[in-house]
């Protein structure tokens, strides 16, 4: 009987240790990216810096078969660079709007200006859009990686005439309207 109890306690201890170690080495539970958008009215231009955790974005791109190697190597291939930029543009969409229910027919045409892989593990993407005319505000869709990481949170800070507006985008709120007045 003692041997059976010792065997059970040994298995229980091993199981608890296994669960504990798995929880330590498990991937993080939340995912976050953010964008800073500056609207320069006198130039009718928008400049964007998009910051994403590099290893999450690489994992997302590899599992969705957008890239076949590391993120850093993907930027040496023009085809993969275009796939990456298109993936961002498909999930980061800006449109001029009168209110939260009115959407203009055309989205702003984002121009890829470059990227920088940072030592802190983030990657910054730079985009701009010229000839931007904003009516009463901007309608924004920012659902990058949300289908892959349901806990993904995206945040935007828009600067216009020295005023800042911030919006948070979650799985169930992928579109936001920022009024400019």
C-alpha positions in Angstrom: 0.0 0.0 0.0 2.9 2.4 0.9 4.5 1.8 -2.5 1.2 2.6 -4.3 0.8 5.9 -2.3 4.5 6.8 -3.0 4.0 6.1 -6.7 0.8 8.3 -6.8 2.6 11.1 -5.0 5.5 10.9 -7.4 3.2 11.1 -10.4 1.3 14.0 -8.8 4.5 15.8 -8.1 5.8 15.2 -11.6 2.5 16.4 -13.1 2.5 19.6 -11.0 6.1 20.3 -12.0 5.2 19.7 -15.6 2.2 22.1 -15.5 4.4 24.7 -13.7 7.2 24.5 -16.2 4.7 24.7 -19.1 3.2 27.8 -17.6 6.6 29.4 -17.3 7.6 28.6 -20.9 4.2 29.2 -22.5 3.8 32.0 -25.0 2.5 35.2 -23.6 -1.2 35.7 -23.3 -1.5 39.2 -24.8 -0.3 40.6 -28.0 0.1 44.3 -28.7 0.9 46.6 -31.6 0.5 50.3 -32.0 0.6 53.0 -34.6 1.3 56.7 -34.5 -0.4 58.7 -37.2 0.4 62.3 -37.9 -1.9 64.3 -40.2 -0.1 67.2 -41.7 -2.9 69.3 -43.1 -0.9 71.9 -44.9 0.8 69.2 -46.9 -2.3 67.0 -47.1 -0.2 64.1 -45.9 -0.3 61.4 -43.3 2.9 59.8 -41.8 2.6 56.5 -39.9 4.9 54.5 -37.7 3.6 51.1 -36.9 5.2 49.2 -34.1 4.8 45.4 -33.8 6.5 42.7 -31.7 8.8 41.1 -34.2 8.6 37.5 -33.1 4.8 37.6 -33.0 4.6 39.1 -36.4 7.1 36.6 -37.8 5.1 33.7 -36.3 1.9 35.2 -37.8 3.5 35.6 -41.3 5.1 32.2 -41.3 2.0 30.3 -40.2 -0.2 32.2 -42.7 2.4 31.3 -45.4 3.3 34.9 -46.2 7.0 34.3 -45.6 9.1 31.2 -45.8 12.1 32.3 -43.6 12.8 34.7 -40.8 11.3 38.2 -40.9 14.8 39.7 -41.3 15.6 37.4 -44.3 12.2 38.1 -45.8 13.1 41.7 -46.4 15.9 40.6 -48.6 13.3 39.2 -51.0 11.2 41.8 -52.9 8.3 39.4 -53.3 8.1 38.6 -49.6 8.6 42.3 -48.7 5.5 43.1 -50.9 3.6 40.3 -49.3 4.4 41.7 -45.8 3.4 45.2 -46.9 0.2 44.0 -48.5 -0.7 42.1 -45.3 -0.3 45.2 -43.2 -2.3 47.3 -45.7 -5.1 44.7 -45.7 -5.4 45.0 -42.0 -4.6 48.7 -41.4 -7.0 50.8 -43.5 -7.7 54.5 -43.2 -10.5 56.4 -44.9 -11.9 59.9 -44.7 -15.4 60.0 -43.2 -18.1 62.4 -42.1 -19.0 60.3 -39.0 -18.8 56.7 -37.7 -21.3 55.4 -40.1 -20.2 57.2 -43.3 -17.3 55.8 -45.1 -15.7 57.3 -48.2 -15.4 55.1 -51.2 -11.6 55.1 -51.3 -9.1 54.3 -48.6 -5.9 56.3 -48.3 -3.2 54.8 -50.5 -0.5 53.9 -48.1 3.1 54.1 -49.4 5.6 51.8 -47.8 8.6 53.9 -46.7 10.7 51.3 -44.9 11.2 49.4 -41.7 13.6 49.1 -38.8 14.2 46.0 -36.7 14.9 47.3 -33.2 17.1 45.7 -30.5 14.1 45.6 -28.1 12.4 43.0 -30.2 10.0 45.3 -32.0 9.8 46.1 -35.7 8.8 49.6 -36.9 7.2 50.0 -40.3 6.9 53.4 -41.9 4.1 54.4 -44.2 2.8 57.6 -45.6 -0.1 58.8 -47.8 -0.1 61.9 -50.0 -3.1 64.0 -51.2 -5.1 63.1 -48.1 -8.3 65.1 -47.7 -10.1 64.5 -44.4 -13.7 65.5 -44.1 -14.8 65.3 -40.4 -12.6 62.5 -39.3 -10.9 59.2 -40.1 -12.4 55.8 -40.2 -9.8 53.2 -39.2 -9.7 49.4 -39.4 -6.7 48.0 -37.5 -7.2 44.3 -37.1 -3.7 43.2 -37.9 -3.0 39.7 -36.5 -6.4 39.5 -34.7 -7.6 36.4 -36.6 -4.4 34.6 -35.5 -4.1 36.0 -32.0 -7.7 36.6 -30.7 -6.2 38.5 -27.7 -4.4 40.9 -30.0 -4.8 44.6 -29.0 -3.9 47.4 -31.3 -3.8 51.0 -30.4 -3.6 54.2 -32.5 -2.6 57.7 -31.6 -3.5 60.3 -34.1 -1.8 63.7 -34.0 -3.5 66.6 -35.8 -2.8 70.3 -35.1 -1.0 69.4 -31.9 -4.0 67.5 -30.6 -3.8 63.8 -29.9 -6.5 61.2 -30.1 -6.2 57.6 -29.1 -8.2 54.5 -30.0 -8.0 50.9 -28.9 -8.8 48.1 -31.3 -9.8 44.7 -30.0 -11.0 41.4 -31.6 -14.7 42.6 -31.3 -14.0 46.3 -32.1 -11.7 46.3 -35.2 -13.0 49.6 -36.6 -13.0 53.0 -35.0 -13.8 56.6 -36.0 -11.7 59.5 -34.9 -13.3 62.9 -35.2 -11.2 65.8 -36.2 -12.4 69.3 -35.4 
